[in-house]
């Protein structure tokens, strides 16, 4: 491998180059890959991951890690469904989800900043605590959505 190729692949643009090559390769090998329907499906499937990744950027910029993000997102989703089912209001369910996620994030921040406990250790513990709360609240079962409007909200487009 030449020095210039190593510099490109190992530099800042390395992942972009690999992504473009993989995208081009799949476009050639898979007949229906470049269809409008498939591209829309791909974009819709990465929205949640993209939102979470944007929030993770702040932790990584501060040279810290947050291992609890996935568990908090799952917990907030469960809270949204349970609150919506209990109250009959999608809005209250969404507000409860935002409040629960913000509360757990606030607790993480206080423990890390005030008590100076390493972010990796704190968020690892928070991840397990939040998973435990979710398990207890749901009795270890999947939580179903009672309102068809909640499904419509997930399927709607701006």
Secondary structure by P-SEA (a helix, b strand, c coil): ccaaaaaaaaccaaaaaaaaaaaaaaaaaccccccaaaaaaaaaaaaaaaaaaaaaaaaaaacccccaaaaaaaaaaaaaaaaaaacccaaaaaaaaaaaaaaaaaaaaaaaccccccaaaaaaaaaaaaaaaaaaaaccbbbbbccaaaaaaaaccc
